[in-house]
Amino acid sequence: MRFMVLSLLCFCEFIYADGNYVQQQLMDIASHEAAIANIGANKAMMLYGVSNPMEIIERWNEVEQKPKLSSYQIEQIKSLELQKQNILKLEKN
């Protein structure tokens, strides 16, 4: 019985640690996107999650009266979004 409880606790810690790792990866991507878009690292949480960050960035730039993203910035963010989608696909499996 004791062995079963210890095994279950180890398994739960493994799942929890794996979930934290995925969250950290998604937060890192959001931070990179914020840096590329020049919206500041403190605003990275606006880009965290599964929604498309381009709409959020465009609205933010409009509110702050900043120039639109260059095609190079857009390509960088699209590349990061592909990474995000791959991470989320792996997480589902």
C-alpha positions in Angstrom: 0.0 0.0 0.0 2.8 2.4 0.9 4.6 1.7 -2.3 1.4 2.5 -4.3 1.0 5.8 -2.6 4.6 6.8 -3.2 4.3 5.7 -6.8 1.2 7.8 -7.2 2.8 10.8 -5.7 5.8 10.5 -8.0 3.5 10.2 -11.0 1.6 13.3 -9.9 4.8 15.3 -9.5 5.9 14.3 -12.9 2.7 15.4 -14.5 2.7 18.7 -12.6 6.4 19.4 -13.5 5.6 18.6 -17.2 2.7 21.1 -17.1 4.9 23.8 -15.6 7.5 23.2 -18.4 4.9 23.7 -21.1 3.7 26.9 -19.4 7.2 28.1 -19.2 7.8 27.4 -22.9 4.6 29.3 -23.8 5.6 32.3 -21.6 9.1 32.3 -23.2 7.4 32.5 -26.6 5.2 35.4 -25.4 8.2 37.2 -24.1 10.1 36.8 -27.4 7.0 38.0 -29.3 6.8 41.1 -27.0 10.4 41.9 -27.6 10.1 41.5 -31.4 7.0 43.8 -31.4 8.7 46.3 -29.0 5.7 46.3 -26.6 7.8 45.7 -23.5 8.4 42.6 -21.5 6.0 43.7 -18.8 3.2 43.4 -21.4 4.1 39.9 -22.5 1.1 38.4 -20.6 -1.1 40.0 -23.3 0.5 37.6 -25.7 0.4 34.5 -23.5 -2.0 31.8 -24.5 -3.3 30.2 -27.7 -4.9 33.2 -29.4 -3.2 34.9 -32.3 -0.9 37.6 -31.0 -0.9 39.6 -34.2 -4.3 41.1 -33.5 -3.3 42.1 -30.0 -0.1 43.6 -31.2 -1.8 45.6 -33.9 -4.4 47.0 -31.4 -1.6 47.8 -28.9 0.4 49.7 -31.6 -2.7 51.6 -32.7 -3.5 52.6 -29.1 0.1 53.6 -28.4 0.4 55.2 -31.8 3.4 53.1 -32.8 4.3 52.1 -36.3 3.0 48.8 -37.8 5.2 45.8 -37.6 7.6 45.2 -40.4 7.4 42.1 -42.6 10.5 40.8 -40.9 8.9 41.2 -37.4 5.7 39.5 -38.7 7.7 36.5 -40.0 9.5 36.2 -36.7 6.3 36.2 -34.8 4.7 33.7 -37.2 7.7 31.4 -36.6 7.2 31.6 -32.9 3.5 30.8 -33.3 4.4 27.7 -35.2 6.6 26.7 -32.3 3.7 27.3 -29.9 1.4 25.2 -32.0 3.9 22.4 -32.0 4.3 22.5 -28.3 0.5 22.5 -27.8 0.2 19.5 -30.2 2.8 17.6 -28.3 1.1 18.4 -25.0 -2.2 16.9 -26.3 -0.5 13.6 -27.2 
